[in-house]
Amino acid sequence: MSNLIFPTDKGLYCQVADVYVDPWRAVDRAIITHAHSDHARWGSAQYLCAAPGEKVLQYRLGETARIESMPYGQSFEINGVKISLHPAGHILGSAQARFEYKGEVWVVSGDYKLNPDSTCEPFEPVKCDTFITESTFGLPIYKWPEREELFAEINAWWSKNKSEGRNSLILCYALGKAQRILSGLDMSIGPVYTHGAVEVLNEVYRQSGQNLAKTTRIQQDVKPELGSMILAPPSVQNSPWQRKLQPVAVAFASGWMQVRGIRRRRSYDKGFILSDHCDWNSLLTAVKLSEASNVLVTHGYSDIFSKYLKTEMGIESSILSTHYVGELVSEQEEGVEVQE
């Protein structure tokens, strides 16, 4: 097996093509798997992403960032390396980067999930020799509920809060998770309001062709109607912004809500098990579908997951050190300002 892609002090690097994937320092040419800040960092000379995520990435990196995009499945060649992008199912525009050189195929999956999500293209299995995978929730205890079950629980909680004269606040990542939650809400229960950090990304999703339900940004002169659903980033917890929503029940949507102790320690009224990453079974399924004989494991429970692949599945596997963080257990979301 060659060393077609390897980590450097700037990021994952394909030396033959002289291109980086999700570099954590500025480079000349960067392929970006998706627009979360641990994978899409400002400062590189040129960026390439999947076409559905171009507007999101432009918003996150700023107007001056030079971004090109290409449709899923379309390929191009650099120095004999054939490169293409394929749906990862993580958020809008998320992609796996496929590299083929001298008959050998490598896939950098970025962040991904197999669970259905109407706000992005579904994960596409890509057969390869070497599969680079995350392992954010790479423990058997993590198992996500079915979509119908999850949203029935969310809508029932909202309806109950409304009947008791309270607003419902769900803390969630502004990019990806907020839009996914919105797609499953029962809009007959009441209106949906948003924090500015969520609303601006809702608009980018709409501009990208996503048919999101109507939402209203909370501002000084715009207060939520009692009994409303409100979507906001985790960073607003216990802030003056949140206190203005009283009376309010507060929930946190994350894969970490599988662990009840985390919810109790952080004083949420409710925890919804919702992640834009794979659970344990989905990680194993993705590896099997890739048919890879070599699996490199990045952020998360990488040591445990890699060991399982070797000892229980007979797949050659090792840990690949990166700067990616996956889904944060902290209340603080990546770079979101609380004040408006």
C-alpha positions as CSV (number, residue, x, y, z in Angstrom):
1,M,0.0,0.0,0.0
2,S,1.4,3.4,-1.0
3,N,1.4,6.6,1.1
4,L,-0.7,8.6,-1.4
5,I,-2.2,10.9,1.4
6,F,-0.4,11.6,4.6
7,P,-0.6,14.2,7.4
8,T,1.8,17.2,7.5
9,D,2.0,20.3,9.7
10,K,-0.5,21.9,7.3
11,G,-3.0,19.1,6.9
12,L,-3.7,15.9,4.9
13,Y,-1.6,16.1,1.8
14,C,-1.5,14.3,-1.6
15,Q,2.0,15.1,-2.7
16,V,1.7,13.7,-6.2
17,A,-1.2,16.1,-7.0
18,D,0.2,18.8,-4.6
19,V,-3.2,19.4,-3.0
20,Y,-4.4,19.3,0.6
21,V,-7.7,18.1,2.0
22,D,-9.3,20.2,4.8
23,P,-5.9,21.8,5.7
24,W,-5.6,23.4,9.2
25,R,-3.1,26.0,7.9
26,A,-3.1,28.1,4.8
27,V,-2.0,26.3,1.6
28,D,-2.0,27.0,-2.2
29,R,-4.7,24.4,-3.1
30,A,-7.3,23.0,-0.7
31,I,-10.1,20.6,-1.2
32,I,-12.8,21.2,1.4
33,T,-15.1,18.3,2.5
34,H,-17.6,20.6,4.2
35,A,-17.9,24.1,5.8
36,H,-17.6,23.4,9.5
37,S,-14.7,25.5,10.9
38,D,-12.4,22.6,11.9
39,H,-12.4,21.5,8.2
40,A,-12.7,24.8,6.4
41,R,-10.2,27.3,7.5
42,W,-9.5,30.8,6.1
43,G,-6.3,31.8,4.4
44,S,-5.7,29.3,1.5
45,A,-5.1,30.6,-2.0
46,Q,-7.6,28.4,-3.7
47,Y,-10.5,26.2,-2.5
48,L,-12.5,23.5,-4.2
49,C,-15.7,22.1,-2.8
50,A,-18.8,20.2,-4.0
51,A,-21.3,22.4,-5.8
52,P,-24.2,22.2,-3.4
53,G,-22.0,23.6,-0.6
54,E,-20.4,26.5,-2.4
55,K,-22.6,29.2,-1.0
56,V,-22.3,27.9,2.5
57,L,-18.5,27.7,2.2
58,Q,-18.3,31.2,0.7
59,Y,-20.3,32.6,3.7
60,R,-18.1,30.8,6.2
61,L,-14.8,31.9,4.6
62,G,-15.8,35.3,3.4
63,E,-16.3,37.1,0.1
64,T,-12.6,37.3,-0.7
65,A,-12.0,33.5,-0.6
66,R,-11.4,32.1,-4.0
67,I,-13.7,29.1,-4.3
68,E,-14.5,26.8,-7.2
69,S,-17.0,24.0,-7.0
70,M,-17.8,20.9,-9.0
71,P,-20.8,18.5,-9.2
72,Y,-20.7,15.3,-7.2
73,G,-19.1,12.5,-9.2
74,Q,-17.3,14.7,-11.7
75,S,-13.6,14.1,-11.9
76,F,-10.5,16.0,-12.9
77,E,-6.8,15.0,-13.0
78,I,-3.6,16.5,-11.6
79,N,-0.3,14.9,-12.4
80,G,-2.0,11.6,-13.1
81,V,-4.1,11.6,-9.9
82,K,-7.9,11.4,-10.7
83,I,-9.9,13.3,-8.1
84,S,-13.7,13.4,-7.5
85,L,-16.1,14.4,-4.8
86,H,-19.0,12.2,-3.5
87,P,-21.8,12.9,-1.1
88,A,-21.0,12.4,2.6
89,G,-24.5,13.0,4.1
90,H,-23.1,15.2,6.9
91,I,-24.5,18.7,6.0
92,L,-25.4,20.5,2.8
93,G,-22.6,20.1,0.3
94,S,-20.5,17.7,2.4
95,A,-18.3,15.5,0.4
96,Q,-15.9,12.6,0.4
97,A,-12.7,13.2,-1.6
98,R,-11.7,10.2,-3.9
99,F,-8.1,10.0,-5.2
100,E,-7.1,7.4,-7.8
101,Y,-3.5,6.9,-8.8
102,K,-1.9,4.0,-10.6
103,G,-4.9,1.8,-9.9
104,E,-5.0,2.5,-6.2
105,V,-7.9,4.4,-4.7
106,W,-8.0,6.4,-1.5
107,V,-11.1,8.1,0.0
108,V,-11.0,10.9,2.6
109,S,-14.5,10.9,4.0
110,G,-14.4,14.1,6.1
111,D,-17.4,14.0,8.5
112,Y,-20.3,11.8,7.4
113,K,-23.5,10.1,8.4
114,L,-25.7,7.4,7.0
115,N,-29.0,8.4,8.6
116,P,-31.6,10.1,6.3
117,D,-31.5,13.9,6.1
118,S,-33.7,15.8,3.7
119,T,-31.4,18.9,3.9
120,C,-28.4,17.2,2.1
121,E,-27.5,14.5,-0.4
122,P,-27.3,11.0,1.2
123,F,-24.0,9.3,1.9
124,E,-22.7,7.5,-1.2
125,P,-20.5,4.4,-0.5
126,V,-17.3,4.7,-2.5
127,K,-15.2,1.6,-2.9
128,C,-11.5,2.1,-2.2
129,D,-8.3,0.5,-1.1
130,T,-7.7,3.0,1.8
131,F,-10.6,4.6,3.7
132,I,-9.9,7.6,6.0
133,T,-12.7,7.8,8.5
134,E,-13.6,9.8,11.6
135,S,-14.7,8.1,14.8
136,T,-16.4,10.8,16.8
137,F,-18.9,8.4,18.2
138,G,-16.8,5.2,17.8
139,L,-18.1,3.3,20.8
140,P,-20.9,0.6,20.8
141,I,-23.0,2.7,23.3
142,Y,-23.8,5.2,20.6
143,K,-26.9,4.2,18.6
144,W,-29.1,6.8,17.0
145,P,-32.9,6.6,17.0
146,E,-34.9,6.4,13.8
147,R,-35.8,9.8,12.2
148,E,-39.6,9.3,12.8
149,E,-39.1,8.4,16.4
150,L,-36.8,11.3,17.1
151,F,-39.0,14.0,15.5
152,A,-42.1,12.6,17.2
153,E,-40.3,13.1,20.5
154,I,-39.3,16.7,19.6
155,N,-42.7,17.7,18.4
156,A,-44.4,16.1,21.4
157,W,-42.1,18.1,23.7
158,W,-42.8,21.3,21.9
159,S,-46.6,20.7,22.0
160,K,-46.5,19.9,25.7
161,N,-44.5,23.1,26.5
162,K,-46.9,25.2,24.5
163,S,-49.9,23.7,26.4
164,E,-48.1,24.7,29.6
165,G,-47.5,28.2,28.5
166,R,-43.7,27.9,27.7
167,N,-41.5,28.5,24.8
168,S,-39.3,25.7,23.6
169,L,-35.6,26.3,22.9
170,I,-33.4,23.8,21.2
171,L,-29.7,24.4,21.4
172,C,-27.9,23.0,18.3
173,Y,-25.1,23.7,15.8
174,A,-26.1,26.7,13.6
175,L,-24.8,25.0,10.4
176,G,-26.4,21.7,9.5
177,K,-28.1,20.6,12.6
178,A,-30.5,23.6,13.0
179,Q,-31.7,23.1,9.4
180,R,-32.1,19.4,9.9
181,I,-34.2,20.0,13.0
182,L,-36.3,22.5,11.1
183,S,-37.0,20.0,8.4
184,G,-38.7,17.7,10.9
185,L,-40.7,20.1,12.9
186,D,-44.5,20.0,12.9
187,M,-45.3,23.6,11.8
188,S,-48.9,23.2,12.8
189,I,-47.9,23.5,16.4
190,G,-46.7,27.1,16.2
191,P,-44.2,29.5,14.7
192,V,-40.4,28.9,14.7
193,Y,-38.0,31.7,15.7
194,T,-34.2,31.7,15.4
195,H,-31.0,33.2,16.7
196,G,-29.3,35.4,14.1
197,A,-26.4,32.8,13.8
198,V,-29.0,30.2,12.7
199,E,-31.2,32.5,10.6
200,V,-28.3,33.7,8.4
201,L,-27.4,30.1,7.6
202,N,-31.1,29.3,7.0
203,E,-31.0,32.0,4.3
204,V,-27.8,30.5,2.7
205,Y,-29.5,27.1,2.6
206,R,-32.5,28.7,0.9
207,Q,-30.3,30.4,-1.6
208,S,-28.7,27.0,-2.2
209,G,-32.1,25.6,-3.2
210,Q,-33.2,24.1,0.1
211,N,-36.9,24.5,0.8
212,L,-36.8,25.3,4.5
213,A,-39.9,26.2,6.5
214,K,-40.5,29.8,7.4
215,T,-38.5,31.1,10.4
216,T,-38.3,34.5,12.0
217,R,-35.1,36.0,13.5
218,I,-35.4,37.2,17.1
219,Q,-34.3,40.9,17.4
220,Q,-34.9,43.7,19.8
221,D,-38.2,44.6,18.1
222,V,-39.1,40.9,17.3
223,K,-40.1,38.8,20.3
224,P,-41.3,35.2,20.0
225,E,-45.0,34.5,20.4
226,L,-45.5,32.4,23.6
227,G,-45.4,28.7,22.8
228,S,-43.0,29.0,20.0
229,M,-40.1,26.8,19.0
230,I,-36.7,28.6,19.0
231,L,-33.5,27.3,17.5
232,A,-30.2,28.8,18.7
233,P,-26.5,27.8,19.0
234,P,-25.3,26.2,22.2
235,S,-23.3,29.3,23.1
236,V,-26.5,31.2,24.2
237,Q,-27.1,28.9,27.2
238,N,-27.5,31.0,30.4
239,S,-26.9,34.2,28.4
240,P,-29.0,37.4,28.6
241,W,-30.3,36.5,25.2
242,Q,-31.8,33.2,26.5
243,R,-33.2,34.8,29.7
244,K,-35.3,37.1,27.5
245,L,-37.2,34.0,26.3
246,Q,-38.7,33.1,29.6
247,P,-40.8,31.1,30.4
248,V,-38.8,28.6,28.4
249,A,-37.9,24.9,28.4
250,V,-34.3,24.2,27.1
251,A,-33.2,21.2,25.2
252,F,-29.8,20.3,23.6
253,A,-29.7,18.3,20.4
254,S,-26.5,16.2,20.1
255,G,-25.2,12.7,19.9
256,W,-23.7,13.2,23.3
257,M,-27.2,13.2,24.7
258,Q,-26.9,9.4,24.5
259,V,-25.0,9.8,27.8
260,R,-27.5,10.9,30.4
261,G,-24.9,12.2,32.8
262,I,-23.8,14.9,30.3
263,R,-27.4,16.2,30.1
264,R,-27.7,16.4,33.9
265,R,-24.4,18.1,34.4
266,R,-25.3,20.8,31.9
267,S,-28.8,21.4,33.3
268,Y,-30.8,20.9,30.2
269,D,-34.5,20.2,30.6
270,K,-34.4,17.7,27.7
271,G,-31.8,16.0,25.6
272,F,-32.4,14.9,22.0
273,I,-30.1,12.3,20.5
274,L,-29.4,13.9,17.2
275,S,-26.0,13.9,15.4
276,D,-24.7,14.7,12.0
277,H,-22.0,12.0,12.5
278,C,-22.2,8.2,12.4
279,D,-23.1,6.1,15.3
280,W,-21.2,2.9,16.0
281,N,-23.2,0.6,13.6
282,S,-23.1,3.2,10.8
283,L,-19.3,3.5,11.1
284,L,-19.0,-0.2,10.8
285,T,-21.4,-0.3,7.8
286,A,-19.5,2.5,6.1
287,V,-16.2,0.6,6.4
288,K,-17.8,-2.6,5.1
289,L,-19.4,-0.7,2.1
290,S,-16.0,0.8,1.2
291,E,-14.5,-2.6,0.9
292,A,-11.2,-1.0,2.0
293,S,-8.4,-3.3,3.0
294,N,-6.7,-0.4,5.0
295,V,-8.6,2.0,7.2
296,L,-7.0,5.1,8.8
297,V,-9.0,6.5,11.7
298,T,-9.0,10.1,12.7
299,H,-10.8,12.2,15.4
300,G,-12.9,10.7,18.1
301,Y,-12.5,7.3,19.7
302,S,-9.8,6.5,17.1
303,D,-7.8,4.0,19.2
304,I,-10.8,1.9,20.2
305,F,-12.4,1.9,16.7
306,S,-9.1,1.1,15.0
307,K,-8.4,-1.7,17.4
308,Y,-11.9,-3.2,16.8
309,L,-11.4,-3.1,13.0
310,K,-8.1,-5.0,13.4
311,T,-9.1,-7.6,16.0
312,E,-12.7,-8.2,15.3
313,M,-13.0,-7.5,11.5
314,G,-9.5,-8.4,10.3
315,I,-9.0,-5.1,8.6
316,E,-5.6,-3.4,8.6
317,S,-6.1,-0.2,10.5
318,S,-4.1,2.6,12.2
319,I,-4.7,6.0,13.8
320,L,-4.1,9.2,11.7
321,S,-3.5,12.3,13.7
322,T,-5.4,15.4,12.6
323,H,-6.7,18.7,14.0
324,Y,-10.4,17.8,13.4
325,V,-12.7,17.8,16.4
326,G,-16.0,16.3,15.3
327,E,-19.1,17.1,17.4
328,L,-18.1,19.2,20.4
329,V,-19.5,18.2,23.8
330,S,-19.0,21.7,25.0
331,E,-21.8,24.2,25.0
332,Q,-19.7,26.6,23.0
333,E,-20.2,26.3,19.3
334,E,-17.4,27.0,16.8
335,G,-16.9,30.7,16.5
336,V,-20.5,31.8,17.1
337,E,-21.1,35.1,18.8
338,V,-23.8,35.3,21.4
339,Q,-24.5,39.0,21.3
340,E,-26.6,40.5,18.6
